[in-house]
Amino acid sequence: MTVVNIEDVVNALSNTMGKKGMSHEDLEKLAEYILSFFGYTDEVIDNRLTSEDRDVFYMLEEEGFLTTTQEEVHLKKGKLWRIHYWILKKDQIKRMANKVEGAPLDPNDPKTLYEGIAEDVWKTRER
């Protein structure tokens, strides 16, 4: 069972959202926010979230921190009830936290092409 701590989440956020301009202080707050939902478990029931929380969770899903699943339960009255869960992707968070700057890029990743272009080339294209 993989365990992530606050430092792992902060480092993973730094390696993803931090590169998009988020401050370190905001990254630490977001890490605490994420772990406040999950605590010692891997999943959170969607009904527990407010619409604002859900928006943040969708953003985190896009970044690879979370995924969703659902369970169908048959009630005694014959109705089907779907329960949605958010799952913390601990293995992915560990990988993102340990991603070393300057590590070899995946040649199959489309971002590799753009990340390999030098900064001065981008500046000449701005004119």
QUICORMO-V430684 format. One record per residue. N is the residue number from 0. RES is the residue in one small letter. SS is DSSP state (H for helix, E for strand, C for the rest). Layout:
BEGIN
n:N res:RES ss:SS
n:N res:RES ss:SS
END
This chain:
BEGIN
n:0 res:m ss:C
n:1 res:t ss:C
n:2 res:v ss:C
n:3 res:v ss:C
n:4 res:n ss:C
n:5 res:i ss:H
n:6 res:e ss:H
n:7 res:d ss:H
n:8 res:v ss:H
n:9 res:v ss:H
n:10 res:n ss:H
n:11 res:a ss:H
n:12 res:l ss:H
n:13 res:s ss:H
n:14 res:n ss:H
n:15 res:t ss:H
n:16 res:m ss:H
n:17 res:g ss:H
n:18 res:k ss:H
n:19 res:k ss:H
n:20 res:g ss:C
n:21 res:m ss:C
n:22 res:s ss:C
n:23 res:h ss:H
n:24 res:e ss:H
n:25 res:d ss:H
n:26 res:l ss:H
n:27 res:e ss:H
n:28 res:k ss:H
n:29 res:l ss:H
n:30 res:a ss:H
n:31 res:e ss:H
n:32 res:y ss:H
n:33 res:i ss:H
n:34 res:l ss:H
n:35 res:s ss:H
n:36 res:f ss:H
n:37 res:f ss:H
n:38 res:g ss:C
n:39 res:y ss:C
n:40 res:t ss:C
n:41 res:d ss:C
n:42 res:e ss:E
n:43 res:v ss:E
n:44 res:i ss:E
n:45 res:d ss:H
n:46 res:n ss:H
n:47 res:r ss:H
n:48 res:l ss:C
n:49 res:t ss:C
n:50 res:s ss:H
n:51 res:e ss:H
n:52 res:d ss:H
n:53 res:r ss:H
n:54 res:d ss:H
n:55 res:v ss:H
n:56 res:f ss:H
n:57 res:y ss:H
n:58 res:m ss:H
n:59 res:l ss:H
n:60 res:e ss:H
n:61 res:e ss:H
n:62 res:e ss:H
n:63 res:g ss:C
n:64 res:f ss:C
n:65 res:l ss:E
n:66 res:t ss:E
n:67 res:t ss:E
n:68 res:t ss:E
n:69 res:q ss:E
n:70 res:e ss:E
n:71 res:e ss:E
n:72 res:v ss:E
n:73 res:h ss:E
n:74 res:l ss:C
n:75 res:k ss:C
n:76 res:k ss:C
n:77 res:g ss:C
n:78 res:k ss:C
n:79 res:l ss:E
n:80 res:w ss:E
n:81 res:r ss:E
n:82 res:i ss:E
n:83 res:h ss:E
n:84 res:y ss:E
n:85 res:w ss:E
n:86 res:i ss:E
n:87 res:l ss:E
n:88 res:k ss:C
n:89 res:k ss:H
n:90 res:d ss:H
n:91 res:q ss:H
n:92 res:i ss:H
n:93 res:k ss:H
n:94 res:r ss:H
n:95 res:m ss:H
n:96 res:a ss:H
n:97 res:n ss:C
n:98 res:k ss:C
n:99 res:v ss:C
n:100 res:e ss:C
n:101 res:g ss:C
n:102 res:a ss:C
n:103 res:p ss:C
n:104 res:l ss:C
n:105 res:d ss:C
n:106 res:p ss:C
n:107 res:n ss:C
n:108 res:d ss:C
n:109 res:p ss:C
n:110 res:k ss:H
n:111 res:t ss:H
n:112 res:l ss:H
n:113 res:y ss:H
n:114 res:e ss:H
n:115 res:g ss:C
n:116 res:i ss:C
n:117 res:a ss:C
n:118 res:e ss:H
n:119 res:d ss:H
n:120 res:v ss:H
n:121 res:w ss:H
n:122 res:k ss:H
n:123 res:t ss:H
n:124 res:r ss:H
n:125 res:e ss:C
n:126 res:r ss:C
END
